[in-house]
Amino acid sequence: MAKYIYKSGRLLIVAIAIIASAFVQQKKPVLHIIGDSTVRNANKETWGWGTPIAALFDTTKISVENNAMAGRSTRTFLSEGRWDRVLSSLKPGDYVAMQFGHNEGSEPDTTKAGRRGVLKGTGEETKQLKWPDGKPETVHTYGWYIRKFVRECKAKGATPIVISMIPRNEFRNGKVLRADKDFGKWAAEVAQQEHIYFVDLNKITGDKYDEMGPEKVKTFFPQDHTHTNLEGAKVNAQSVVEGIKALKGCKLKKYLL
């Protein structure tokens, strides 16, 4: 009888420990990362920065989930239901880091080339489309989509962080081209209008590229001018971390290693 009670007691302790561990895991904040292939890429030669950045956080205290998907724009990340899946899992204390801009540039329509395109700027302009199956779609500006992600994130008690797109491997007169006249500019404007955190990844990495020079930067891009290898992804991940560290009052920095 005593032996039975002893075994039962041990099982009860183990069960309590498992439940307690599950409770702690459930309460642990999550950094959700959303974006395109420059944030997450399944290609063996090219990498997005959202993968190596996990190694720069203390994952015993915060979980890092890279929910970005290659080939997506703000428009298709929303229309495919990817944002809704992230949104449904958000809880107070979580963070959402978002970086889009590489796939938004085409004229928005229902063709293969235009299905990802958005309207330029941050305004409330719209374009009405009808798909071949008769389904209507209202296309908005880049800023409208970012603003939607930000506001819905805040409504769930999570902290949004807007991040400007990484620079492409395009140099003019020895300097890398910046996105400070379009998508980088619009990302910053939305962040300012919504009074939320902004990491100017385009500038932070762009400054590094200028210092490194075209020949060194070229080694980061094995296939094209947009997608980096793992070494380049680590440079961008470190740039994001540098940007987070500079954010006044942002509690996410306490989880950095």
SULKAGI-V627202 format. One record per backbone hydrogen bond with DSSP energy under -1.0 kcal/mol. CO is the residue of the C=O (numbers start at 1). NH is the residue of the N-H. E is the energy in kcal/mol with one decimal. If there is no record, write none. Layout:
[[CO NH E] [CO NH E]]
This chain:
[[1 5 -2.5] [2 6 -2.4] [3 7 -2.4] [4 8 -2.7] [5 9 -2.5] [6 10 -2.2] [7 11 -2.4] [8 12 -2.2] [9 13 -2.2] [10 14 -2.4] [11 15 -2.5] [12 16 -2.4] [13 17 -2.3] [14 18 -2.3] [15 19 -2.4] [16 20 -2.7] [17 21 -2.4] [18 22 -2.4] [19 23 -2.3] [20 24 -2.4] [21 25 -2.5] [22 26 -2.3] [23 27 -1.9] [24 28 -1.4] [29 63 -2.6] [30 95 -2.8] [31 65 -2.8] [32 97 -2.8] [33 67 -2.5] [34 99 -2.0] [35 69 -2.1] [36 39 -1.8] [36 40 -2.0] [38 49 -1.9] [39 50 -1.4] [48 51 -1.4] [49 53 -1.5] [51 54 -1.1] [52 55 -1.1] [53 56 -1.8] [54 57 -1.4] [56 257 -2.5] [57 59 -1.3] [58 61 -2.0] [58 62 -1.3] [63 31 -3.5] [65 33 -2.7] [65 67 -1.0] [69 72 -1.5] [73 77 -2.6] [74 78 -1.4] [75 79 -2.7] [76 80 -2.1] [77 83 -1.8] [78 81 -1.7] [81 85 -1.5] [82 86 -1.7] [83 87 -3.2] [84 88 -2.3] [86 89 -1.1] [87 90 -1.1] [91 94 -2.1] [94 159 -2.7] [95 32 -3.3] [96 161 -2.9] [97 34 -2.6] [98 163 -2.7] [104 118 -1.9] [111 115 -1.4] [114 109 -1.6] [119 142 -2.1] [121 143 -2.5] [127 139 -3.0] [129 137 -2.3] [131 134 -2.8] [135 131 -3.1] [137 129 -2.9] [139 127 -1.9] [140 119 -2.4] [141 145 -1.7] [142 146 -2.1] [143 147 -2.7] [144 148 -2.1] [145 149 -2.3] [146 150 -2.6] [147 151 -2.8] [148 152 -2.4] [149 153 -1.9] [150 154 -2.4] [151 155 -2.0] [153 158 -1.9] [154 157 -1.8] [157 93 -1.9] [159 96 -2.5] [161 98 -2.4] [162 199 -2.7] [168 170 -2.2] [170 177 -3.2] [172 175 -1.6] [175 172 -3.0] [179 184 -1.6] [179 185 -1.3] [182 186 -2.9] [183 187 -2.2] [184 188 -1.9] [185 189 -2.1] [186 190 -2.2] [187 191 -2.1] [188 192 -2.2] [189 193 -2.8] [190 194 -2.6] [191 196 -2.5] [197 162 -2.3] [199 164 -2.1] [199 201 -2.1] [200 204 -2.6] [201 205 -2.6] [202 206 -1.4] [203 207 -2.8] [204 208 -1.3] [205 209 -2.7] [206 210 -2.3] [207 211 -1.7] [208 212 -2.5] [209 213 -2.9] [213 217 -2.2] [214 218 -2.1] [216 219 -1.2] [217 220 -2.0] [218 221 -1.3] [220 229 -2.6] [225 169 -2.9] [228 47 -3.2] [229 233 -2.5] [230 234 -2.2] [231 235 -1.5] [232 236 -2.1] [233 237 -2.5] [234 238 -2.4] [235 239 -1.8] [236 240 -2.2] [237 241 -2.1] [238 242 -2.4] [239 243 -2.1] [240 244 -2.4] [241 245 -2.6] [242 246 -1.1] [244 247 -1.6] [247 250 -1.4] [250 253 -1.1] [251 254 -1.4] [252 255 -1.9] [253 256 -1.4] [255 58 -3.1]]
